[in-house]
Amino acid sequence: MDGAPQPPSNLYGVADLGEPLKAGPGEPAVNHVRALLDKRSRAMLHHEPGVRAGEDIEDLHKMRVSVRRMRAALKAARPLLEHTWADRLRSDLGRLGRALGPVRDLDVMIERLRGEVATLPPAEQAAGERLVAVLEGDRVAARAAMLDELDSDRHAALRRSLVETVSAPLPEPPDDVARPALVELVRVETRRLTKAVRRAGSNPPDMTLHDLRIRAKRLRYTGELVEPAMRDEKGKRTEDAKRVRTMLKAAAGLQEVLGDHQDACVAEHRIRALLDELGTSPDAHEIFVGGRLVERERARAEVLRAQWWDAWLELSERAEEL
């Protein structure tokens, strides 16, 4: 399982997961879905104690990524699965993701603004730190809500459900329902992204770029599901696998540009909101520093906006080879 971290035995009442699952190139596509869910659920459970302790923000990041990748796999592989079951599990994972998200987003924002404040002249740093302190207070509240969810009966049921899910064959559609090949799942996600880009045009609003980022990320996660199956009997990548791998590298480049753009936009909007929260008698130094930070984030977003179309053209060229 590529060195996937293993959760402690009997974590929060969850039984030992046993040996990690593997799916070979010749196995049915649904077996690869099961193996991915096993890998990501182990990672999720492995990082949960660290998320609760709150000592290393990377635990939260990795737990959230595991949840996202399971949700993406369930969406992409929906034609291979019993729909009601897949949709319910995806919804339950979505609730967990919504509990983790605000804390992770604030971790990123606080780290980002601290870095920016550190570059300001010494006379302005104190005002910048006061703005960051507001975000730290928001994080305390978000973390309390997250821990409430992790302590809930709903989350305990989700942990058990994931263990039960990977311990047996996954529910599949009726025998008379056609099942696409795994590589077709990548092609479907590619077509969806292509259509979305064509609708958006080369200079869409910020929120549209954010939607395209999500779609690019979904394409990458689908590739993670598909690529292990695309090997010959000797374990070597097929020509389709090589093309998928090349395309996914281009998708990662697009996702990075769009992700950095989104981070800059979110930072700008959050700083503006912080300034609005200062009340009727704001501190002049905080207003000045906030304005400088807004200007930096807006400039950064514009630079990245100028880069995304070239990143898309690179991905589009690779996608045509599939």
N, C-alpha and C positions, 0 to 999 in steps of 0.2 A: 504493500500500500504506500510506496514511496516515502517510507519513514513517517507516516502519519502519527501524530502524538496519540497516546492511549490514555483514556480516562481512568481514574482510580477505580478499583473494584468496588461494587455496591455504592457508587456515588449517589447520595441522597435517596437511597432505597432502590436504585436501579441495579438490576442484576448484572453480573459479569457478562460483557459482550462476546467473550470468546475470541477466537482468532479472526483477524481482519478478512473480509471477503475479497476475492479476486475474480475477475471475469476475463477469460481468454478471447482471442480474436474470433474464434469460430462459434462462440456462444450466442444465444439469442440476445437481441438488443436490450430487452428488459432486464437481463442479468447485469448489464453494465450500469443501468440506472440504479439497481439495487446496490451494486458495489460502490457507486459514488455516494449514495445516501449513507451507507455504512461509514465510509471514509469521513464524510463531513459531519455526521452525527458524533463520531468519536472525537473529532476536533472540537466540536461545540461543547461536549461534556468535559473534555480535558481543560478547556479554558474557563469554564464557569467558576471554579473556585477562585481563580485569579480575578475575575470580574467582580466577584463578591468582596474580595479583600481590597481591591482598588489600588494596589501598590504599583502596578505596571499597566499603563494605558494600552499596551499592545495586546493584552489578554482580551480586552473589550473589542478592539479592532478585529482580532482573529475570530472571536466568537461571532461577531456580526457578519463577517465575510462568510463563515460557514453556513449561517442561516440563509444569507442571500443566495449562495450557490445551490443549496438544497431547493429553495423556492424556484430558482431559474431552471434547475433540472426538471422539477415537477411540471413546470409550464411547458418547456420545450418538448418533454417526453410525454405530454398528455395523450397523444394518439396511441401510445403504447400501453397506457394504463387505464384502469377503470376510473372514469371521470369523476364521479362523486367522491370516491376515496381520495384521489389526488388533489382535488380542489379543497377538500376539508383539511387535509394535512398542510397544504400550502397556506390556507387561511390561518391555521394555528401558528405556523412559523412566522407569518406576517405580523401577528399580534406581538410575538416575542421581538421581532425586528423593530417594531415601533417603540417598544420599551427601551431597547438598546440604543436606538438611533440618536435621540436628543443628547444623551451623555457623550457619545462618541463625537457628535458634531461640535459640542462645546469643547471637548478636549482639543480638537483640531483648531477651533477658533482661538482658544486661549493660547495655545502654543504659537499660532501664527502671529497674534497681536503682541505677545511678549517679544517675539523676534523683531517685530517692527519697532516697538517702543525702545528696545535696546539700541537701535540705530539713531535715535533722536538725540539732540543736544541734552546734556545733563539737566539743564534748567527745565526741560519739557518732560523728562521721564517720569517725574512724580505724578503729573497730571495723567499721563498715559497709564501708569499703574493703577490709578483710581478707576479708570474706565475698565481695565482688565478685571479689577476686583468685583465689578458688577456682574461680569460673566461668571466669575467663580462662585458668586452667590447663586446664580441661576443653575450652575452645575450641581450644587448641593441639593437643590430641590429636585432636579431631574434624576439624580442618582437615587434619592429616596424613593421616587416613583418606580424606578427600575428595580430596586431591591424588593419592593412590594410585589411586583410581577413575578420575580424569580422565586419568591416565597409562597406564591399562590398555589392553590390546588390545580388551577389551569396549567401552570407550568409543570407541575409534578406529573400531570396526565400526559403532557406533551413528551416529556422525557421517556415515560413508559411506552408511549405510542411509537416513538422512534426506535426503541429497542425491539419492540414487537415487529415493527415494519421490516427491519433488516434480518430478523431471525427466520423468516419464511419467504417463499416466493411472493413477489408483489402481485396485487390484484390486477388482472388484465381485462380488456374488453372481451365481448363474446367472440367465439371462434370465427364468425362470419364477417368480422370487422377487419378491414385491411390494415396492416401495420407497415409504416414506412421504414426504409433502411435508415440507420443512424446518420449516415452522411446527408440524407435528405433533411434531417432536422437542422443541420447547419445551413443548408441551402434556403430553407424556409426563413430562418432568422435573417439571413443575408438579404433576401428579397424584401422582407419587412423593413429593414433598415434603409435599403435603397429607395423604396417608395416614400418613406418618411423624409429622406433627404430631398427628394425631388419636390415634395410638397413644400418643404421649408425654404428652398432656394439658397443662394450663397450668403445672404445676409439676414438671417432670421432673428427674431427677438431672443433675449437671453433665456427665457423659459423654454423656448423651442430647442435651443442648443442643449439645455439640460436634459430634455426628453431624448435627444439624439445620443447623448452620453449614456443614458440608461439602456438604450437599445444596443449600443456598441458593447456595453458591458454584458448584456444578455447573450449577445453573439459569442463573446469570449467564453462565458460560462458553459454555453452549449458545446463549444469546441472541447472544453475539458471533459465533458461527458463522452463525446464521440471519438476523440483521437485514440484512446487506448485500444479501441476495438478495430482500428484500421491498420492492422498488421497482418503479414502473411504467416504461414505455418512456422517459419523460422524466427518469428518475432520482429522482422524488419518492417519498417513503415511502407505501406503501399504508396503508389503515385498519388492517389487521392489524399492520403494522409499527409504527404509532403505539401500538397497544394493547400490543404486546410491549415497546416501549421504556418505556412508563409502568410496566408490571409489573416490568421489570428494575430500574428506579430504586427501586421498593419492595423488591425482593430485595436490592439493595445496602444499603438501610437495615437490613433484618433481619440481613444478614451482618455489618454493622458492629457492631451491638449484641452479637450472639453472639460475634463475634471478640474484642471487648473483654472480654467475660465470660470467654472461654477464656483470654485472656492473663492476667487476674487470677487465675484458678484455677491455671494453670501456675506463675505466679510464687509463689503461696502454697505450693504443694507443693514447689517447688524450694528455697525458703527453709527450709522444714521439714527437707528432706533435708540441706541445708547444716548445719543445727544438729545433726542426728543424726551428721554426719561429724566433729564437733568432738572426739569421743573421750570418755574417762572424766574428763578434767580440763579442761572447757571454760572459755574466758574469759568471765567474768561480763558484760563489756561487750558481747561478741558475742551472748550469749544474750539480753540485754536488747534490743539493736538488732534482732536477728532477730525477736523477739516483736513489736516495734512494727511491723516491716514486714509480718509475717504478718497482723496485725490490720488494717492498711490495705488489703491486697489482699482480704481476706475481706469487708470493708465495701464495697469497690468492686464485688466480684462480686455482692453482694446487691442493690446499687442497680441494676445492669444486669439482673439476673434479673427485677426488677420491671418492666423496660421491654420485654422481648422479646415478650411476648404482644401488646401493642399494635402493635408492628412487624409481627408476623405477621398480625394482622387487616387491616392496611393492604395487605399483599401478597395476602392471600386475596381481598379485595374486587377488586383489580385482576385477579387470575387468573380470576375469574368472568366477566370481560368478554371473555376470549379465545374 
